[in-house]
Amino acid sequence: MSAPVAISVFSKENPFHAKLAENRLLNKPGSAKETRHFIVSLEGSDLTYKAGDSLGVFPTNRPGDVAEIIERLGASGDELVSPAMLKLAAPITLREALSQRLALSGPTAKLVNTLLAKTTDAAEQARLSELVKPEAKEALAGFLDEREYTDLLAEFPHAKLTPQELVDHQRKLMPRLYSIASSAKLYPREIHLTVAVVRYTTNHRERLGVCSTFLAERMLVGETFAPVFVSDSHFGPPEDPTKDAIMVGPGTGIAPFRAFVQDRVATGATGRNWVFFGDQKSKTDYLYQEEWENYLVKGQVSRLDLAWSRDQGEKVYVQDKMRASAAELWTWIKNGGYFFVCGDAKRMAKDVDQALHEIIAEQGAMPIEQAKDYVKQMKKDKRYQRDVY
C-alpha cells in the first residue's frame, strides 16, 4: 500500500507569501528581449513540486496606473467599494480593489454602453454611438483591444462614473502561471522561473505585463513577498527512466525542459535527452548557454539543436531544425521516444505539430491520415505532451 500524499496547507485559495531570492537578466547586452531568471524561496512553507508543474503568482498592479484611474474618477481612493465578482464579506477601499483585486486591462462593450449612457458631451455621445452599432462589432473589438480602463476614462471625461460603477465593470486580477524551470531533486526549497518581461505600445501608450514587471521591478530581492502556489500538472518527463525524451522549447518555452533534464540527470535516467531551443540571436539570447553546453559535454544531453531567427538572412526556427534531422527524429520516436513541446500556442506549437506530422508521414512511409492516427496514439500513451500558452 502506497503512502498517502501530503497535501500542502498552501493553495490558490491560501497562497504562500514567498520571498524572491534572485532576479537575474539572462539576455546579453544588445538583445531586443528582456528574459529574466527568478528564484522564489519556499523557506517557511511545506510546498513541494515536481518537474512539469507551474508556479502561480498573484501580482499587484503598478501604483502609477492605480493613481491615474483614481485621479480620472475624481476620487480619493479611500471610497469603499464592493466589486460583485469578488463576493466580499465587507467593502474594501477603491485603492485596494484597483491595486490588488481587479484587472486594469480588458475593458468590455458593457463599459462602452455605460459611458454612452453617462456622458453629457455631444461629441462623446456621437463617437460612442458609432462604436455600439450592431454592424461595428469588429471595430469595437479592435478599439477595446488597444485600450485599458484608464484610456476610456481619459477619452470620455464627461462620462462621470462613480468608483462603484467602475469596479462593477472590471474583472478579477488573476494569478499568472509560469512553468517551473528547476527540479525539486536539486532545489527542494526553491523554484526557478524563466520569464519574458512584457513591454509593448498600444494607443500611443506604453503597456507592461502585469506579473512579469511585478516580478522584475516591484519585487525586491530578499525583502518583499509575493503570494504564490504550486499548480499541479500532468506535463512531465517520462516515468520510465529508460525512455528517450525529445524536448522542443524555444524562448521561455525552455523552462520546463531545464527542469526535466535536471530531474533525469539527478535520478540517473538512462534514456537520452534531445533538446531543441531557439530565439533571435545566438550571441544575446542563448538562455542558460553554459548549462546546456555542460550537459552536452558530459553526454547528459545527447543532442542540442539551436535555431536562431535573426543570425542570418533567412529565419530559422525549431521546426526547421526538426525537419533537418527528420530521419533521426523518427528513429527516436518509433523506438518509443517521448515528444514534448512548450511555448507559444498560436504559432510555434502549431508549426511544430505540423512538422511532426509531416516527419512521421515521410519517414514512416505512411499516408498523412495514418500519421495523424499515429500522433493521436502518441497522445493517448502520453508520449506527446504540450504545455502551450
Protein Blocks (a to p, Z undefined) as FASTA:
>chain_A
ZZdddddfbdfklccddddfbdcdfbdghiabdcddddddfehiacdcdehiacdddddd
dfklmmmmmmmnopnhlaccddfklopabdcdfklmmmmmpcfehiafklmmmmmmmpcc
fklmmmmmmmmpmklmmmmmmmmmmpcfklmmmmmmmlccdfklmmmmpccddddddddf
bdfklmmmbccdddddddddeehiacddfklmmmmmmpcghkaccdddddddfbdcdfbl
kbccddddehjllmmmmmmmmmmmmnopabdcddddddfblklmmghklmmmmmmmnopa
mbdcdddfklpmbdcdfklmmmmmmmmmmmmmmnopacddedjfklmmmmmmmmmmmmmm
mmnopafklmmmmmmmmmmnopaccddZZ
